Amino acid sequence: MNRYVIIGNGPAAAGCIEGIRSVDGDGSITVISAEEHGVYCRPLISYYLEGKTDLERIRYRGPDFYDRMGCAVLYGRKAVRVDSAAREVVLDDGSALPYTSVCVAAGSSPFVPPFEGLGSVREKHSFMTLDDALALDKVVTGSSRVLIIGAGLIGLKCAEGLCGRAAEIVVCDLADRVLSSILDAECASMMQKHLEERGMRFLLGDSVERFEDGKAYMKSGTCVEFDVLVLAVGVRANTSLVRDAGGEVNRGIVVDKRMRTSVPDVYAAGDCAEGDDISSGQKRVLAIHPNAVMQGYTAGINMAGGSVEFDKGIPMNSIGVFGLHAMTAGTYEGEMYEEKTETSVKRIFTKDDLLKGFILIGCDERAGIYTSMIRERTPLSSVDFEMMKKGATTAAFSSDMRGKKFGGVV
């Protein structure tokens, strides 16, 4: 009987479980979960802070998921070593789990810069996990002054979740704009204005020099008084388990299209893995929920003796703040088509008869079709692209292609 070990318990792990069971209904599956929770949707933790969802609805799979899949879950435990020679995963209590194959789905960890005086800050938090959200839920009150370091996806979602619950929210970032990793100055300005209208204050192009007595002294000379600090500077892939086992790592754990690492019978998936970005032709960490699930599912099938490749990985981001949604995917190269108003932007990037990427702010209709075209490498010459640019309706596809893509229902 095969023995499968999955390190991590997020969406990539859930996908891996389902991939294994699609091939092998009998092998044992053990999940090592550092968190005390079953798999849940991390993008929903800001909505939990807002009171728009609860702990039941935040689940990614139902409460009977592990029982149905025949899995044993070790909650509150950590893997400290993958011993490829002994074919064992060593846990933090010194015990070891033998494996036939293992999937490292260990995710990422917050990056914390060495700010002077940070150790003196009593209420400092990250915002990556459900436990982070639960901790903030306990300490933030109507009189709290919250300082968020980082104006990226994580920082802005945290700000949205706390807006209305705190007396003041200040967001600072060394970059000169919000969402600097995915938006240019013009698009970022639109998002920032929308947030400022809801009462948030931004200090951009600025960073903390030191913390002292409940104050953050900025490099610009500004002083920010705060009660609660949220560190959302960035994340780093958890690569050490594979690196220490002799495997190849860059910014993430290097995997092939079958999600295999360079260590025999060791796979990786999710935010810790560095796979192929088909939109740029480069290897990248594609830290987004859908990619994690598909990578995990691919790994699971191959771990169980199947043969399948994941060749549809692309960078994607989606954030909605106070009703304004921004979605991006792929790469921003080639010829750009643009439509914009005071409250919306649509940019579509094409090259070599392919849709390469898009930016949509305030106009996310049909984003799924654009994403599918990038993933499937649909030739633009095979669709009515002029119609596609305007509305991306299914009528832009030929009847044969509609049948293949949509099962003949449109």
C-alpha positions as CSV (number, residue, x, y, z in Angstrom):
1,M,0.0,0.0,0.0
2,N,1.3,3.4,-0.9
3,R,2.0,5.9,1.9
4,Y,1.4,9.6,0.9
5,V,2.6,12.5,3.1
6,I,1.4,16.0,2.4
7,I,3.2,18.8,4.2
8,G,0.8,21.7,4.6
9,N,-3.0,22.0,4.7
10,G,-4.0,24.7,2.3
11,P,-5.7,24.6,-1.1
12,A,-2.7,23.0,-2.7
13,A,-2.9,20.2,-0.1
14,A,-6.6,19.8,-0.8
15,G,-6.0,19.5,-4.5
16,C,-3.3,17.0,-3.9
17,I,-5.6,14.8,-1.8
18,E,-8.2,14.9,-4.5
19,G,-5.6,14.1,-7.1
20,I,-4.4,11.1,-5.2
21,R,-7.9,9.7,-4.6
22,S,-8.7,10.1,-8.3
23,V,-6.2,7.4,-9.0
24,D,-5.6,5.5,-5.7
25,G,-8.5,4.9,-3.4
26,D,-6.7,2.7,-0.9
27,G,-3.3,4.3,-0.1
28,S,-2.8,6.0,3.2
29,I,-2.7,9.8,3.2
30,T,-1.3,11.8,6.2
31,V,-1.5,15.6,6.2
32,I,0.8,17.6,8.4
33,S,-1.0,20.8,9.3
34,A,0.8,23.6,11.2
35,E,-2.5,25.3,11.7
36,E,-5.3,23.9,13.9
37,H,-7.9,24.5,11.2
38,G,-9.1,22.5,8.3
39,V,-8.5,23.8,4.8
40,Y,-10.1,27.3,4.3
41,C,-10.1,30.1,1.8
42,R,-7.4,32.6,2.8
43,P,-8.8,35.4,0.6
44,L,-11.9,35.4,2.9
45,I,-10.1,36.3,6.1
46,S,-10.6,40.0,5.5
47,Y,-14.4,39.4,5.1
48,Y,-14.4,37.6,8.4
49,L,-13.0,40.7,10.0
50,E,-15.7,42.7,8.3
51,G,-18.4,40.3,9.6
52,K,-19.4,39.3,6.1
53,T,-18.6,35.7,6.6
54,D,-18.1,33.3,9.5
55,L,-15.8,30.3,10.4
56,E,-18.2,27.8,8.8
57,R,-18.5,29.6,5.4
58,I,-14.8,30.3,5.3
59,R,-14.1,26.6,4.8
60,Y,-12.7,25.5,1.4
61,R,-14.0,22.0,1.8
62,G,-16.8,20.6,4.1
63,P,-16.2,19.4,7.6
64,D,-16.3,15.8,6.4
65,F,-13.7,16.3,3.7
66,Y,-10.8,14.4,5.4
67,D,-13.0,11.5,6.5
68,R,-14.5,11.1,3.0
69,M,-11.0,11.2,1.5
70,G,-9.6,8.7,4.1
71,C,-7.0,11.1,5.4
72,A,-5.3,11.4,8.7
73,V,-4.5,15.0,9.7
74,L,-1.9,15.9,12.3
75,Y,-3.0,19.3,13.5
76,G,-0.6,21.8,15.1
77,R,2.5,19.8,13.9
78,K,5.4,20.8,11.7
79,A,7.7,18.9,9.4
80,V,11.3,19.7,10.1
81,R,13.1,17.5,7.6
82,V,12.5,15.4,4.5
83,D,15.0,12.4,4.8
84,S,15.0,11.2,1.2
85,A,17.5,8.4,2.0
86,A,15.3,6.9,4.7
87,R,12.2,8.0,2.9
88,E,10.8,9.6,6.0
89,V,9.4,13.0,7.0
90,V,10.7,14.0,10.4
91,L,8.3,16.0,12.6
92,D,9.0,18.6,15.3
93,D,8.5,16.1,18.1
94,G,11.2,13.8,16.7
95,S,8.8,11.2,15.2
96,A,9.0,10.2,11.6
97,L,6.4,9.3,8.9
98,P,7.6,6.9,6.2
99,Y,6.5,7.8,2.7
100,T,6.2,6.4,-0.8
101,S,5.9,9.9,-2.1
102,V,5.6,13.3,-0.4
103,C,4.1,16.7,-1.5
104,V,5.6,19.8,0.0
105,A,2.7,22.3,0.1
106,A,4.2,24.4,2.8
107,G,3.1,27.8,1.5
108,S,5.0,31.0,2.4
109,S,5.8,33.1,5.4
110,P,5.7,36.8,6.1
111,F,8.8,38.7,5.4
112,V,9.7,40.9,8.4
113,P,12.3,43.6,7.9
114,P,14.7,44.3,10.8
115,F,13.1,47.5,11.9
116,E,14.8,49.2,14.9
117,G,12.6,48.8,18.0
118,L,10.2,46.3,16.5
119,G,10.7,44.0,19.5
120,S,9.2,46.7,21.7
121,V,5.9,46.8,19.8
122,R,3.4,44.8,21.8
123,E,0.5,44.4,19.3
124,K,2.2,43.4,16.1
125,H,0.5,41.0,13.7
126,S,0.7,39.5,10.3
127,F,-2.3,39.0,8.0
128,M,-1.9,35.7,6.1
129,T,-3.8,33.1,8.1
130,L,-7.1,32.7,9.9
131,D,-5.3,32.8,13.2
132,D,-3.9,36.2,12.2
133,A,-7.5,37.4,11.5
134,L,-8.7,36.0,14.8
135,A,-5.9,37.7,16.7
136,L,-6.7,41.1,15.1
137,D,-10.4,40.5,15.8
138,K,-9.6,40.4,19.5
139,V,-7.4,43.4,19.8
140,V,-8.8,46.0,17.4
141,T,-11.5,48.2,19.0
142,G,-13.3,51.3,17.9
143,S,-10.6,53.5,19.4
144,S,-7.6,51.6,17.9
145,R,-5.1,53.4,15.7
146,V,-3.8,50.8,13.1
147,L,-0.6,51.2,11.2
148,I,-0.2,48.8,8.2
149,I,3.2,48.4,6.7
150,G,2.7,47.3,3.1
151,A,0.2,48.6,0.5
152,G,0.1,45.4,-1.5
153,L,-2.7,42.9,-1.8
154,I,-2.4,41.7,1.8
155,G,-2.1,45.1,3.3
156,L,-5.0,46.6,1.5
157,K,-7.3,43.7,2.2
158,C,-6.4,44.0,5.9
159,A,-7.2,47.7,5.7
160,E,-10.6,47.0,4.2
161,G,-11.3,44.3,6.8
162,L,-10.6,46.8,9.6
163,C,-12.2,49.9,8.1
164,G,-15.1,50.9,10.3
165,R,-13.8,48.9,13.2
166,A,-10.8,51.1,14.0
167,A,-10.6,54.8,14.7
168,E,-7.8,55.3,12.2
169,I,-6.0,53.3,9.6
170,V,-2.7,54.4,8.1
171,V,-1.0,52.4,5.3
172,C,2.7,53.0,4.5
173,D,4.9,51.5,1.8
174,L,8.3,52.1,0.4
175,A,6.9,52.0,-3.1
176,D,5.4,55.2,-4.5
177,R,2.0,53.7,-5.2
178,V,-0.4,51.0,-3.9
179,L,-0.3,47.5,-5.5
180,S,3.0,48.4,-7.0
181,S,3.7,44.8,-8.0
182,I,0.7,44.6,-10.4
183,L,-0.4,48.2,-11.3
184,D,1.3,51.2,-12.8
185,A,1.0,54.7,-11.4
186,E,-2.3,55.6,-13.2
187,C,-4.1,52.4,-12.3
188,A,-2.8,52.5,-8.7
189,S,-3.9,56.1,-8.3
190,M,-7.5,55.1,-9.1
191,M,-7.5,52.4,-6.4
192,Q,-5.8,54.7,-3.9
193,K,-8.4,57.5,-4.4
194,H,-11.2,55.0,-3.9
195,L,-9.7,53.9,-0.6
196,E,-8.9,57.5,0.6
197,E,-12.6,58.3,0.1
198,R,-13.3,55.6,2.7
199,G,-11.1,57.3,5.3
200,M,-7.8,55.6,4.8
201,R,-4.5,57.5,4.9
202,F,-1.5,56.6,2.9
203,L,2.2,57.4,3.4
204,L,3.8,56.2,0.1
205,G,7.4,56.3,-0.9
206,D,8.2,56.2,2.8
207,S,9.2,53.6,5.4
208,V,9.6,53.1,9.1
209,E,13.0,54.1,10.5
210,R,12.3,53.0,14.1
211,F,9.6,52.2,16.6
212,E,9.6,53.8,20.0
213,D,6.9,54.2,22.7
214,G,3.9,53.5,20.5
215,K,5.2,55.7,17.7
216,A,6.6,54.9,14.2
217,Y,9.2,57.4,13.1
218,M,9.3,57.5,9.3
219,K,12.3,58.2,7.2
220,S,10.5,61.3,5.9
221,G,10.4,62.7,9.4
222,T,6.7,61.9,9.9
223,C,5.7,60.4,13.2
224,V,2.7,58.0,13.3
225,E,1.1,57.1,16.6
226,F,-0.5,53.7,16.7
227,D,-1.9,51.0,18.9
228,V,-1.9,48.0,16.5
229,L,0.8,47.2,13.9
230,V,0.2,45.0,10.9
231,L,3.3,43.8,9.0
232,A,2.3,43.1,5.4
233,V,5.6,43.9,3.7
234,G,5.7,40.7,1.6
235,V,6.2,36.9,1.8
236,R,8.8,34.4,1.1
237,A,8.2,30.8,-0.1
238,N,8.9,28.1,2.4
239,T,11.7,26.2,0.6
240,S,13.9,24.9,3.4
241,L,12.5,21.3,3.5
242,V,13.5,20.7,-0.1
243,R,16.6,22.8,0.0
244,D,17.9,20.9,3.0
245,A,17.1,17.6,1.3
246,G,19.5,18.6,-1.6
247,G,16.7,19.8,-3.9
248,E,16.9,22.7,-6.3
249,V,15.4,26.0,-5.1
250,N,15.3,29.6,-6.4
251,R,12.7,32.0,-5.1
252,G,10.6,28.9,-4.7
253,I,11.0,25.1,-4.9
254,V,11.8,24.3,-8.5
255,V,9.3,21.9,-10.1
256,D,8.7,20.4,-13.5
257,K,5.3,20.2,-15.2
258,R,4.4,17.1,-13.2
259,M,5.2,19.1,-10.0
260,R,8.3,16.9,-9.3
261,T,11.2,18.5,-7.5
262,S,14.8,17.4,-8.1
263,V,14.5,15.0,-5.1
264,P,13.1,11.6,-6.1
265,D,9.5,11.1,-5.1
266,V,9.2,14.6,-3.6
267,Y,6.7,16.9,-5.2
268,A,5.8,20.5,-4.4
269,A,2.7,22.7,-5.1
270,G,1.2,26.0,-4.1
271,D,2.9,29.2,-2.9
272,C,6.2,27.4,-2.1
273,A,6.6,26.1,-5.7
274,E,8.3,27.7,-8.6
275,G,6.7,26.5,-11.8
276,D,6.2,27.5,-15.4
277,D,4.5,30.8,-16.3
278,I,3.2,30.2,-19.7
279,S,2.5,33.9,-20.4
280,S,6.1,34.9,-20.0
281,G,7.9,31.6,-20.6
282,Q,9.7,31.9,-17.3
283,K,9.7,30.0,-14.0
284,R,7.9,31.9,-11.3
285,V,6.2,31.5,-7.9
286,L,2.6,31.7,-8.9
287,A,1.1,32.4,-5.5
288,I,-2.6,32.4,-6.2
289,H,-5.4,30.1,-5.1
290,P,-6.5,28.6,-8.5
291,N,-2.9,27.7,-9.4
292,A,-2.3,26.1,-6.0
293,V,-5.3,23.9,-6.4
294,M,-4.4,22.8,-9.9
295,Q,-0.7,22.3,-9.0
296,G,-1.7,20.2,-6.0
297,Y,-4.1,18.1,-8.1
298,T,-1.4,17.5,-10.7
299,A,1.1,16.5,-8.0
300,G,-1.5,14.1,-6.4
301,I,-2.2,12.3,-9.7
302,N,1.4,11.8,-10.4
303,M,2.3,10.7,-6.8
304,A,-0.3,8.0,-7.2
305,G,1.1,6.6,-10.4
306,G,-0.8,8.7,-13.0
307,S,0.7,10.9,-15.6
308,V,-0.4,14.4,-16.1
309,E,1.2,17.8,-16.6
310,F,0.2,21.3,-15.4
311,D,0.9,23.6,-18.2
312,K,-1.6,26.4,-17.6
313,G,0.1,28.4,-14.9
314,I,-0.2,32.2,-15.2
315,P,0.2,35.0,-12.6
316,M,-3.2,36.3,-11.6
317,N,-4.4,38.7,-9.0
318,S,-7.9,39.8,-7.9
319,I,-8.7,42.3,-5.2
320,G,-12.0,44.0,-4.4
321,V,-12.0,47.0,-2.0
322,F,-15.3,48.7,-1.1
323,G,-16.9,47.6,-4.3
324,L,-14.1,48.5,-6.7
325,H,-12.6,45.4,-8.2
326,A,-9.2,45.0,-9.9
327,M,-8.2,41.9,-11.7
328,T,-4.9,41.2,-13.5
329,A,-3.4,38.2,-15.3
330,G,-0.5,37.2,-17.5
331,T,2.2,39.6,-18.6
332,Y,1.9,43.2,-19.8
333,E,3.9,42.9,-23.1
334,G,3.1,43.4,-26.7
335,E,0.4,45.7,-28.2
336,M,-2.0,47.3,-25.7
337,Y,-5.7,48.0,-26.3
338,E,-7.2,50.4,-23.7
339,E,-10.5,51.7,-22.6
340,K,-10.8,54.0,-19.6
341,T,-13.2,56.3,-17.8
342,E,-12.8,58.2,-14.5
343,T,-13.7,55.0,-12.6
344,S,-12.6,52.1,-14.8
345,V,-9.7,50.9,-16.9
346,K,-9.5,48.0,-19.3
347,R,-6.1,47.1,-20.8
348,I,-5.6,44.1,-23.0
349,F,-2.1,43.0,-24.1
350,T,-1.5,40.9,-27.2
351,K,1.5,39.5,-28.9
352,D,2.3,36.8,-31.5
353,D,-1.5,36.1,-32.1
354,L,-2.0,35.5,-28.4
355,L,-3.7,37.3,-25.6
356,K,-0.8,37.8,-23.1
357,G,-2.4,39.6,-20.2
358,F,-4.9,42.1,-19.0
359,I,-5.7,44.7,-16.3
360,L,-9.3,45.3,-15.4
361,I,-10.4,47.9,-12.9
362,G,-14.0,48.5,-12.3
363,C,-15.0,46.4,-15.3
364,D,-14.3,42.8,-14.6
365,E,-17.1,41.3,-16.7
366,R,-15.9,38.3,-18.8
367,A,-12.5,38.2,-17.0
368,G,-12.9,34.4,-16.9
369,I,-13.0,34.3,-20.7
370,Y,-9.8,36.4,-21.0
371,T,-8.1,34.2,-18.4
372,S,-9.2,31.0,-20.3
373,M,-7.8,32.4,-23.5
374,I,-4.4,33.1,-21.9
375,R,-4.3,29.6,-20.3
376,E,-5.4,27.8,-23.4
377,R,-3.2,29.9,-25.7
378,T,-6.2,30.5,-27.9
379,P,-5.0,32.1,-31.3
380,L,-6.6,35.5,-31.7
381,S,-7.0,34.7,-35.4
382,S,-9.5,32.0,-34.4
383,V,-11.9,34.5,-32.7
384,D,-13.5,37.8,-33.5
385,F,-11.1,39.8,-31.5
386,E,-12.6,43.2,-32.2
387,M,-15.8,41.9,-30.6
388,M,-13.6,40.3,-27.9
389,K,-12.0,43.7,-27.0
390,K,-15.3,45.4,-26.6
391,G,-17.2,42.8,-24.5
392,A,-15.5,39.4,-24.7
393,T,-18.9,37.8,-25.3
394,T,-19.1,34.1,-26.3
395,A,-20.3,35.2,-29.7
396,A,-16.7,36.1,-30.5
397,F,-15.9,32.4,-30.7
398,S,-16.8,30.2,-33.6
399,S,-19.6,27.7,-33.1
400,D,-17.0,24.8,-33.1
401,M,-14.9,26.5,-30.4
402,R,-18.0,27.4,-28.3
403,G,-18.9,23.7,-28.3
404,K,-15.4,22.7,-27.2
405,K,-15.1,25.4,-24.5
406,F,-18.6,25.6,-23.2
407,G,-20.0,22.1,-23.9
408,G,-22.4,23.3,-26.6
409,V,-24.5,25.3,-24.1
410,V,-24.0,28.7,-25.8
